[in-house]
């Protein structure tokens, strides 16, 4: 699967579920693959957590964004999500797709899925930075079963916002597309990604 197909799947989700305080997610199972979709910020509580900049110590000696950790924890604490996540470990392929903070949660979920699934793919769109001072690149490279693709628009401010505060670029391959707008905030919206991705495809 490529990032265009991943984005198309994300845009076609209609059965969003809610975990904790407005952490929206959805899933699909097809053949040997489970797809998890994680929605980006669209309510005040989301933006509040986006600006919880203080890092906290996490696994592998990494420091991560406190707000995105809180969202990922609410997701994993949800019984429905945890049951679907853990009971489908027999499937060979695990695919995470998320926009904005949904992409940040997808990157954090990789650590949970590491021992359950044979192949893990992550597609983020406009994801903010989540690792402070140290990048997780070396850890990802050591694992041959994880593939991460980060897509952002050149004028999208969100993937760049935390860099001045000591945060590092997210691990994985980076694809930068031309934004259809000059406005850095508007360039972060799903509609902007939709236009940029399909303009690239045409």
Phi, psi and omega in degrees: 000141176252176186293332178293317178294322178297316179295320179298318178297316180300314183293337182270000180289132179234341184258061180292141175248163180239131176241139178056223180269082174061050169257104187268132181212163178208166179211159174216148173238124178226121180054242183260019187235137169249130178253129174244128180248135182234121187278150180278184184293130173210007175224166184302320181298327178295312182295326178299315180289329178302327184259017171276078192285339185299123182281157174228154183286136186234199180289164178059020180073016181269152172253134184230164180296123185298319182294318180288328174297317181299320180292316179297324179293318178298323178296310183290333178286347179285124184300321180298314179296313184297321179296315180294319181295313187275326185280353180251021179297343178288341178289148186279332191232133181236122184239126178247131180227125182210148176252140176058233180295339173296324175292322177297316178296323178299318180294324179288328181291338178306319182297328179282327185275351189306319185265356184261325190243144182291317181232131179236128176237138179231133176234114178249148179229113181065032183284136174288165177287142182239342184258132184256131178068316179243137178272157177266011183306314184296323179293318180294319182295330179291338180260121183278351184261007180246128176232123182240132176236120179252120180251133175217158175268147187298334181255005178289121184281335188297315178295344181258347193300321186268353182302321179293346182262015177093004178280151182254160176300145179295148180292158177109186178278144182243132177239124181248123180250157178285126178284143176283354183232154176273338182290122184292332178282314179298330180292348180271344186290150180305324180298323178293319177295321179301312181293317182295318182292318183278336171294323179294327183281335185278000000 
